[in-house]
């Protein structure tokens, strides 16, 4: 169960929003810009983290893969 509130637009108010995070799957570091909820055809809701590194090319990963980091994301 997700403890964070979700708006009507499907965006979660995650406590790490707009902070630097590490994606443990890719080892990439960037700013967490959004956490969205996707409803799949089988009824599952999947939480997706949207991460933007300094080069501006965002990627997504499971929200379970993100960890706070104190590393700078500045290029």
Buried (B, 14 or more C-beta within 10 A) or exposed (E): EEEEEBEEEBBBEBEBBEBBBBBEEEEBBBBBEBBBBEEEEEEEEEBBBBBBBEEEEEBBBEBEBBEEBEEEBEE
